[in-house]
Structure formats: structure tokens, C-alpha cells
Amino acid sequence: VQLQASGGGLVQAGGSLRLSCAASGRTFSSYVMGWFRQAPGKEREFVAAISWSTGSTYYADSVKGRFTISRDNAKNTVYLQMNSLEPEDTAQYYCVRGPRVSSYDYWGQGTQVTVSS
């Protein structure tokens, strides 16, 4: 399985960005895709996830109400719409896929999001 993330960039505080992640290779009908992020000097943290079969979504408290995760089954693509961005959202964002919300076995290459104040 390969995960190709895109959509990062530089944005001012209060702005928006949409990340995309296309999955290719071996696929299954039941899995979870999501996003993690890691800022310099900080631990990697969970951001959001979505169940491919049910569409159930999960969010970190820090992004609830600002970020929205969605999927396009036909394109095997997951999106992360990020609104009301804050400087604290600055990080490398990684697309992930796994069998459940608590477990991920495939990681994408990361895309940088920088929010200026």
C-alpha cells in the first residue's frame, strides 16, 4: 500500500488548507485512514481518522470544530479540511492507514503545514 499526501503549504492564521491522501496498492473493504502530525521538538500526535466502511469519524480535541475528515471511496482518497488554522497547527502531517483507529501500519511521506501569526 502506498499513501501519497498533498496539499500542505503556508497560510496565515485563520486561513484554511485541504490535505489529500491517495491510497494505492492492496486494499481491503474494512480499514481506517487518518492523519497524524508532528511539530519540531514535539511528539507525534493523532489528528483525525475515518472508518472506510462506516464513515465514522474521530478527532483530537485540539482540532474538533475546525478540521473535517472525509473520504472518496471511488478514488481511495481521504481529505482533511482544515479551517481556522492556528500557529499551533504548524507541523508535518502524515497520512496513515490501518485496521482500526488505534493501530496504523502504513504511513505516507508527510506534507508540511505552516501557519504564520
C-alpha positions in Angstrom: 0.0 0.0 0.0 1.3 3.4 -0.9 -0.1 6.7 0.6 0.5 9.9 -1.3 -0.2 13.0 0.6 -0.5 16.5 -0.8 -2.0 19.9 -0.1 0.3 21.4 2.5 1.6 24.9 2.4 2.0 28.2 4.1 -1.1 30.0 5.3 -1.9 32.9 7.7 -3.6 32.3 11.0 -7.4 32.0 10.4 -6.9 30.6 7.0 -7.7 27.2 5.5 -6.0 24.3 3.8 -7.2 21.0 2.5 -4.9 18.0 2.6 -5.4 15.0 0.3 -4.1 11.4 0.6 -4.5 8.9 -2.2 -4.1 5.2 -1.4 -2.9 2.7 -4.0 -1.9 -0.9 -4.0 -3.5 -3.6 -1.9 -6.8 -2.5 -0.4 -9.4 -4.0 1.9 -13.0 -3.2 2.5 -12.6 -2.5 6.2 -9.9 -0.2 7.4 -9.3 3.2 8.9 -7.5 6.1 7.3 -6.4 9.2 9.1 -3.8 11.9 9.8 -1.1 12.4 12.4 1.1 15.4 12.8 4.5 16.2 14.3 5.8 19.6 15.1 9.6 20.2 15.7 10.6 19.2 19.1 7.2 17.6 19.9 5.8 14.1 19.9 3.8 12.9 17.0 0.0 13.2 17.7 -3.2 11.9 16.3 -5.3 14.4 14.4 -8.3 12.6 12.8 -9.4 9.3 11.4 -12.3 7.9 9.4 -13.7 4.4 9.0 -13.7 3.4 5.4 -16.7 1.1 5.7 -18.9 3.1 8.1 -17.8 6.7 7.6 -17.4 7.2 11.4 -15.0 10.0 12.2 -12.7 10.6 15.1 -10.9 13.8 16.1 -8.3 15.0 18.5 -9.8 17.5 20.9 -7.4 20.2 19.7 -9.0 20.2 16.2 -12.6 19.4 16.8 -14.9 22.0 15.2 -12.1 23.3 13.0 -10.9 20.2 11.0 -13.1 17.8 9.0 -12.0 14.5 7.6 -13.8 12.9 4.7 -13.3 10.2 2.1 -14.0 9.4 -1.6 -14.4 5.7 -1.9 -14.1 5.6 -5.7 -10.8 7.5 -5.6 -9.4 5.7 -2.5 -8.7 9.2 -1.2 -9.0 10.8 2.2 -9.2 14.5 2.8 -8.6 16.8 5.7 -10.2 20.2 5.5 -8.5 22.5 8.0 -10.2 25.8 8.9 -9.4 28.5 11.4 -5.8 27.4 11.3 -3.6 28.5 14.2 0.2 28.7 14.5 0.0 25.7 16.8 -1.2 23.7 13.9 2.2 24.1 12.2 3.6 20.6 11.7 4.4 17.8 9.3 1.2 16.0 8.6 1.2 12.3 7.8 -1.5 10.2 6.2 -2.0 6.8 7.7 -3.9 3.6 7.2 -4.6 0.7 9.4 -7.1 -1.9 10.6 -8.5 0.2 13.4 -8.4 3.7 15.0 -5.8 2.6 17.5 -3.5 0.9 15.0 -1.8 2.1 11.8 0.5 0.0 9.6 1.0 2.3 6.6 2.4 5.8 6.7 2.7 8.4 3.9 5.7 10.6 3.4 4.2 13.7 5.1 3.3 17.2 3.9 4.3 20.4 5.7 1.7 22.8 7.0 3.0 26.2 8.2 0.6 28.7 9.8 2.0 32.2 10.3 0.7 34.5 13.0 
